[in-house]
């Protein structure tokens, strides 16, 4: 069947997606549709069990620097707690809790990625895209994912990042520009990568199927929605792709910290950036995309991440915080964004004004920013265990 979706409404896209995914669901579902079933009972995943319940904000200090290994405990070799086993673990794979194969995940993710690409404007500058892709692939290489990742940068002021099943990953330019360090960008990408590695989207869909087994699958009675992924662009996608449970969000925290640590980054940046985003949304509502802000870093989640860093991450003499290349990329991206805003000016009858360069110290002046890949001579800023740089 050939489907040309150009110009289709959100409802039509939902209908197409419904037909395709309902078929995939029928092929992948292993339990009998005539026999009622219950979802398997299991203990909460590591990193998701509340520590004495939700903690009051005053009791948690998000700026507290927690050193890896400062409260080291012994972990079971090969378990989800064993950071040395990353890449050789099966997390959330196919079984009673996941009815979908990896091939099906890739097909679903690709279908929605194509729709997003039709409706979006992307940053195509090769220097920026190569850099972001390199950071993302470094995280993927140090993760439990078994699928190749396609990473693209969306031209949008909103702070957002999301990964579809099968490794289709999108980052907005607003996210990059609001990160102060490379480790902060890596932390967000590690969190979204963890959702893919742990198959959270299809595990959420499996839970919905269990809830409606013996009747009409929930994906057919309201499990679809038009989600504004960023700005005013709305795509009809399954709710499970963008709104996973709190348990899965906490597990993505748990795995994401491990992945960025394995990639050499300061795990403390994971906590600080999500806290920074939450504070920005309070000061400037709408700056953070809704799908990205739906699961804020609660005090309980912050406490879990701090405990994880102290207890299961081995001590390390130093780790990367940022690089001069990151600063170069931000300056380059800012120039691209400024040029785009001038081009998009609605009132073309009035002259467009911009501030002139104040000298070589101007971060947006061509003379102050590298226009090529500076990774060959770039040295990362390293954080020592004693807190000195």
C-alpha positions as CSV (number, residue, x, y, z in Angstrom):
1,X,0.0,0.0,0.0
2,X,1.4,3.4,-1.0
3,X,0.5,6.2,1.4
4,X,1.2,9.9,0.4
5,X,0.6,11.9,3.6
6,X,1.3,15.3,2.1
7,X,-1.4,17.7,3.2
8,X,-3.3,15.2,5.3
9,X,-5.0,16.5,8.5
10,X,-4.0,15.3,11.9
11,X,-7.2,13.1,12.0
12,X,-6.2,11.5,8.7
13,X,-2.7,10.8,9.9
14,X,-4.1,9.3,13.0
15,X,-6.3,7.0,10.9
16,X,-3.3,5.9,8.8
17,X,-1.2,5.3,11.9
18,X,-4.1,3.5,13.5
19,X,-4.4,1.1,10.6
20,X,-0.7,0.4,10.4
21,X,0.0,0.1,14.1
22,X,-3.2,-1.9,14.8
23,X,-1.9,-4.4,12.2
24,X,1.5,-4.4,13.8
25,X,-0.1,-5.0,17.2
26,X,-2.1,-7.9,15.9
27,X,1.0,-9.5,14.5
28,X,3.2,-8.9,17.6
29,X,0.7,-9.7,20.4
30,X,1.4,-13.1,21.8
31,X,-1.5,-13.7,24.2
32,X,-4.8,-15.0,22.9
33,X,-7.3,-12.2,22.2
34,X,-10.1,-14.3,23.7
35,X,-8.4,-15.1,27.0
36,X,-8.4,-12.3,29.6
37,X,-4.9,-11.7,30.9
38,X,-3.3,-9.5,33.5
39,X,0.0,-7.7,33.2
40,X,2.9,-9.6,34.9
41,X,3.6,-8.5,38.4
42,X,7.2,-7.5,39.0
43,X,9.2,-5.6,41.6
44,X,9.8,-1.9,40.9
45,X,12.8,-1.4,38.7
46,X,16.1,-0.3,40.4
47,X,16.2,3.4,40.7
48,X,12.5,3.9,40.8
49,X,11.6,2.9,44.4
50,X,10.8,6.0,46.4
51,X,13.2,6.7,49.3
52,X,10.7,7.2,52.1
53,X,8.1,8.6,49.7
54,X,8.3,11.9,47.9
55,X,10.7,14.3,49.6
56,X,9.9,17.9,50.5
57,X,11.8,20.3,48.2
58,X,13.5,21.9,51.2
59,X,15.0,18.6,52.1
60,X,16.8,18.1,48.8
61,X,19.6,20.3,47.5
62,X,19.9,20.0,43.7
63,X,23.1,22.0,43.7
64,X,24.8,19.5,46.1
65,X,27.9,18.0,44.4
66,X,27.8,14.3,44.9
67,X,31.1,12.5,44.1
68,X,30.9,9.1,42.3
69,X,31.7,6.2,44.6
70,X,31.5,8.3,47.8
71,X,29.0,5.8,49.3
72,X,29.9,2.8,47.1
73,X,27.9,-0.4,47.6
74,X,28.4,-3.8,46.1
75,X,26.2,-4.6,43.1
76,X,25.2,-7.9,41.4
77,X,27.5,-8.4,38.4
78,X,25.6,-8.1,35.1
79,X,22.6,-6.4,36.7
80,X,21.0,-3.1,35.9
81,X,23.1,-1.7,38.7
82,X,26.4,-2.9,37.2
83,X,27.8,0.0,35.2
84,X,30.6,-2.1,33.9
85,X,28.0,-4.4,32.2
86,X,26.4,-1.6,30.1
87,X,26.0,-2.8,26.6
88,X,25.6,-6.4,27.6
89,X,22.3,-6.1,29.5
90,X,18.8,-6.8,28.2
91,X,16.5,-4.2,29.7
92,X,12.8,-4.3,28.8
93,X,13.3,-6.7,25.9
94,X,10.5,-8.7,24.4
95,X,8.4,-10.8,26.7
96,X,5.3,-10.6,28.8
97,X,5.9,-6.9,29.5
98,X,6.7,-6.1,25.9
99,X,4.8,-7.6,23.0
100,X,6.7,-5.8,20.2
101,X,9.8,-6.9,18.4
102,X,12.7,-4.5,17.7
103,X,11.8,-4.6,14.0
104,X,8.3,-3.4,14.8
105,X,9.7,-0.6,17.0
106,X,11.9,0.6,14.1
107,X,9.0,0.5,11.7
108,X,6.8,2.5,14.0
109,X,9.5,5.0,14.9
110,X,10.4,5.5,11.2
111,X,6.8,6.2,10.3
112,X,6.4,9.0,12.8
113,X,9.9,10.3,12.2
114,X,9.0,10.8,8.5
115,X,5.9,12.8,9.5
116,X,7.9,15.0,11.8
117,X,10.5,15.6,9.1
118,X,7.7,16.8,6.7
119,X,6.4,19.3,9.2
120,X,9.7,20.6,10.6
121,X,12.5,23.0,9.8
122,X,15.9,21.6,10.5
123,X,19.4,23.0,11.2
124,X,21.3,21.8,8.2
125,X,24.7,23.4,8.9
126,X,27.1,20.5,8.7
127,X,29.4,21.7,11.5
128,X,26.5,21.9,14.0
129,X,24.8,18.7,12.9
130,X,28.1,16.7,12.9
131,X,28.9,17.9,16.4
132,X,25.4,17.1,17.9
133,X,25.4,13.7,16.1
134,X,28.9,12.9,17.5
135,X,27.8,13.7,21.1
136,X,24.7,11.6,20.7
137,X,26.5,8.6,19.1
138,X,29.0,8.7,21.9
139,X,26.1,8.3,24.4
140,X,24.6,5.5,22.3
141,X,27.9,3.7,22.1
142,X,28.0,3.7,25.9
143,X,24.4,2.5,26.3
144,X,22.3,-0.7,26.2
145,X,20.7,0.2,22.9
146,X,20.8,-2.4,20.1
147,X,19.6,-0.2,17.3
148,X,21.3,2.5,15.2
149,X,20.4,6.1,16.0
150,X,19.5,8.9,13.5
151,X,19.9,12.3,15.2
152,X,18.7,15.6,13.8
153,X,18.5,19.2,15.1
154,X,15.2,21.0,14.8
155,X,15.3,24.7,14.2
156,X,13.1,25.8,17.2
157,X,13.6,28.2,20.1
158,X,11.8,25.8,22.5
159,X,13.8,23.6,24.8
160,X,13.0,20.0,23.7
161,X,14.4,16.6,22.9
162,X,12.6,13.4,22.2
163,X,13.5,10.0,20.9
164,X,11.0,7.7,19.0
165,X,11.2,3.9,19.2
166,X,13.9,2.5,17.0
167,X,16.4,5.3,17.5
168,X,14.9,8.3,15.7
169,X,16.2,11.2,17.9
170,X,15.4,14.9,17.6
171,X,17.0,17.8,19.5
172,X,15.9,21.4,19.2
173,X,18.4,24.3,18.7
174,X,16.8,25.9,21.8
175,X,18.0,23.0,24.0
176,X,21.6,23.4,22.8
177,X,21.6,27.2,23.2
178,X,20.2,26.9,26.8
179,X,22.9,24.4,27.9
180,X,25.9,26.0,29.6
181,X,28.2,22.9,29.3
182,X,28.6,20.0,26.9
183,X,27.9,17.6,29.9
184,X,24.4,19.2,30.3
185,X,23.6,18.5,26.6
186,X,25.0,15.0,27.0
187,X,22.8,14.4,30.1
188,X,19.6,15.3,28.2
189,X,20.5,13.1,25.3
190,X,21.4,10.2,27.7
191,X,18.0,10.4,29.3
192,X,16.2,10.2,25.9
193,X,18.5,7.5,24.7
194,X,17.6,5.5,27.9
195,X,13.9,5.6,26.9
196,X,14.8,3.8,23.6
197,X,17.2,1.3,25.2
198,X,14.6,0.3,27.8
199,X,11.8,0.1,25.2
200,X,9.6,2.3,27.3
201,X,7.2,3.4,24.5
202,X,6.2,-0.1,23.4
203,X,6.2,-1.3,27.0
204,X,3.7,1.4,27.8
205,X,1.7,0.3,24.7
206,X,1.8,-3.3,26.0
207,X,0.4,-2.1,29.4
208,X,-2.5,-0.4,27.5
209,X,-3.1,-3.6,25.6
210,X,-3.3,-5.6,28.8
211,X,-5.8,-3.1,30.2
212,X,-8.1,-3.6,27.2
213,X,-7.5,-7.3,26.4
214,X,-10.7,-9.0,25.6
215,X,-12.3,-5.8,24.3
216,X,-11.1,-3.2,21.8
217,X,-7.4,-2.3,22.2
218,X,-7.0,1.0,23.8
219,X,-5.1,2.3,20.8
220,X,-8.4,2.2,19.0
221,X,-10.5,4.1,21.5
222,X,-8.5,7.2,22.4
223,X,-4.9,6.1,22.7
224,X,-4.0,8.5,19.9
225,X,-3.5,12.2,20.2
226,X,-2.3,15.2,18.3
227,X,0.8,16.2,20.3
228,X,2.4,19.6,19.8
229,X,6.0,18.4,19.7
230,X,7.3,22.0,19.5
231,X,5.9,25.4,18.8
232,X,2.7,25.0,16.7
233,X,3.6,21.7,15.0
234,X,1.2,19.0,15.9
235,X,1.7,15.3,14.9
236,X,-0.7,12.5,15.5
237,X,1.2,9.9,17.5
238,X,0.4,7.3,20.2
239,X,0.3,8.9,23.7
240,X,2.6,6.1,24.9
241,X,5.4,7.5,22.7
242,X,5.5,10.8,24.5
243,X,3.8,10.3,27.9
244,X,5.4,7.4,29.7
245,X,4.7,6.5,33.3
246,X,6.6,8.0,36.2
247,X,8.3,4.6,36.7
248,X,9.7,4.7,33.2
249,X,10.8,8.3,33.6
250,X,12.7,7.4,36.8
251,X,14.3,4.4,35.1
252,X,15.4,6.7,32.2
253,X,17.0,8.9,34.9
254,X,18.7,5.8,36.4
255,X,20.1,4.6,33.0
256,X,20.8,8.0,31.6
257,X,23.2,8.8,34.5
258,X,25.0,5.6,33.8
259,X,25.3,6.3,30.1
260,X,26.7,9.8,30.4
261,X,29.1,8.6,33.1
262,X,30.3,5.8,30.8
263,X,30.8,8.4,28.0
264,X,33.1,10.3,30.3
265,X,30.9,13.2,31.4
266,X,30.3,14.7,34.8
267,X,27.1,13.0,36.1
268,X,26.3,16.0,38.3
269,X,25.4,18.0,35.1
270,X,22.4,15.6,34.7
271,X,20.7,17.0,37.8
272,X,21.7,20.7,37.3
273,X,20.4,21.0,33.8
274,X,17.0,19.5,34.4
275,X,16.7,21.8,37.5
276,X,17.7,24.8,35.3
277,X,15.0,23.9,32.7
278,X,12.4,23.7,35.4
279,X,13.3,27.1,36.8
280,X,13.3,28.6,33.3
281,X,9.8,27.3,32.7
282,X,8.6,29.1,35.9
283,X,10.2,32.4,34.9
284,X,9.2,32.1,31.2
285,X,6.2,29.9,30.6
286,X,6.3,28.3,27.2
287,X,10.1,28.3,26.8
288,X,10.1,24.5,27.4
289,X,8.1,22.2,25.1
290,X,5.2,20.6,26.9
291,X,6.2,17.1,26.0
292,X,9.6,17.8,27.6
293,X,8.2,19.5,30.7
294,X,5.5,17.0,31.5
295,X,7.7,15.0,33.9
296,X,9.6,17.6,35.9
297,X,12.6,16.6,38.1
298,X,10.7,16.2,41.4
299,X,12.7,16.3,44.6
300,X,12.3,12.5,44.9
301,X,13.9,12.0,41.4
302,X,16.7,14.4,42.3
303,X,17.4,12.4,45.5
304,X,17.4,9.1,43.5
305,X,20.0,10.4,41.1
306,X,22.2,11.8,43.8
307,X,22.1,8.4,45.6
308,X,22.8,6.6,42.3
309,X,25.9,8.7,41.7
310,X,27.2,8.1,45.2
311,X,26.4,4.4,45.4
312,X,26.9,2.6,42.1
313,X,29.2,4.8,40.0
314,X,32.9,3.9,40.5
315,X,35.1,6.7,41.7
316,X,37.0,8.5,38.9
317,X,39.9,11.0,39.0
318,X,38.3,13.3,36.5
319,X,35.5,13.6,34.0
320,X,34.6,15.9,31.1
321,X,32.5,19.0,31.8
322,X,32.7,21.0,28.6
323,X,34.9,21.8,25.6
324,X,35.8,24.9,23.7
325,X,34.2,23.2,20.7
326,X,30.8,23.3,22.5
327,X,31.2,27.1,23.0
328,X,32.1,27.4,19.3
329,X,29.0,25.4,18.2
330,X,26.7,27.5,20.4
331,X,28.1,30.7,18.9
332,X,27.7,29.4,15.4
333,X,24.2,28.2,16.1
334,X,23.3,31.6,17.6
335,X,24.4,33.3,14.4
336,X,22.2,30.9,12.4
337,X,19.2,31.5,14.6
338,X,19.7,35.3,14.5
339,X,19.8,35.2,10.7
340,X,16.7,33.1,10.6
341,X,14.8,35.5,12.8
342,X,15.8,38.4,10.5
343,X,14.6,36.4,7.5
344,X,11.4,35.5,9.2
345,X,10.5,39.1,10.1
346,X,6.9,39.6,9.3
347,X,7.0,43.3,8.5
348,X,9.3,43.4,5.5
349,X,8.6,47.1,4.8
350,X,10.6,48.2,7.9
351,X,14.3,47.9,8.0
352,X,15.8,45.1,10.1
353,X,18.3,46.3,12.7
354,X,20.9,44.4,14.6
355,X,23.7,45.4,16.9
356,X,27.1,45.8,15.3
357,X,30.1,43.9,16.6
358,X,31.9,45.5,19.5
359,X,35.2,44.0,18.7
360,X,36.9,40.6,18.5
361,X,35.4,39.7,21.9
362,X,31.9,39.5,20.4
363,X,31.0,35.8,20.5
364,X,28.9,36.1,17.4
365,X,31.6,37.7,15.3
366,X,33.1,35.4,12.6
367,X,36.6,36.1,13.8
368,X,35.8,34.7,17.3
369,X,34.2,31.4,16.3
370,X,35.6,28.4,14.6
371,X,33.8,27.5,11.4
372,X,35.0,24.0,11.2
373,X,35.3,20.9,13.4
374,X,37.7,21.8,16.1
375,X,37.7,18.4,17.9
376,X,41.2,17.5,16.8
377,X,42.7,20.2,18.9
378,X,40.0,20.7,21.5
379,X,40.6,19.8,25.1
380,X,37.8,19.2,27.5
381,X,37.4,20.9,30.8
382,X,38.0,18.3,33.4
383,X,36.4,18.2,36.8
384,X,38.6,16.7,39.5
385,X,37.4,14.8,42.5
386,X,38.5,17.5,44.8
387,X,36.2,19.9,43.0
388,X,39.0,22.0,41.4
389,X,39.2,22.5,37.6
